[in-house]
């Protein structure tokens, strides 16, 4: 028992520092992906409501593709496909060297694409839940389209979409484990390396389970606080 604890510790022979760095990578990747996914998802939801048929078709195709592909396959396509594309572009411009893609950036954009495809549906449902009279009321008091969106629609949209987006955040947090497949040293990769070296697979993968559960619990506390704050601000309005 003491030997197992020592393996998870930060002392000599312990894998604590490596696992801690993996936690930092996982949390950093999730936090970096979140705004990318939210921004793209919001604009895709706007595109789905566009009166322009081509824009609406493009938005629907985007969500169909990234919701239909397995997340791991999307990650491979972005990581390896981007490298090939940039390499070909470099050759056209006369550069003959090797161009690599950072695993963190590839993971961020791949997971962001998947996250945004689902977030767009959450935003779309939230848009549809807001009565058209809210828009008309904003225009009636002299607000422009942008001001109406920012001051009238967005506060309601966030409050309505928050539960769905919170669920997507939990899924995103778990999906970050996929980036270990492209060499990023996240929780799963670091614990996997430790398990192979020490032959204590159950110990380290069990520790990974506990870390993900702790992150999920902490996330739920933060989400609850955001929901309470949103509800209070909505009540004041």
Buried (B, 14 or more C-beta within 10 A) or exposed (E): EEEBEBBBEEEEEBBBEBBBBBBEBBBBBBEBBBEBBBEBBBBBBBBBEEEEEEBBEBBBEBBEEBEEBEBBEBBBBBBEEBBEEBBEEBEEEEEEEEBEBEBBBBBBBBBBBBBBBBBBBBBBEBBEEBEEEEBEEBEEEEBEEEEBBEEBBEBBBBBBBBEBBBEBBBEBBBBBBBBBBBEBBBBBBBBBBBBEEBEBEEBBBBBBEEBBEEBEEEBEEEBEEBBEEBEEEEEEE
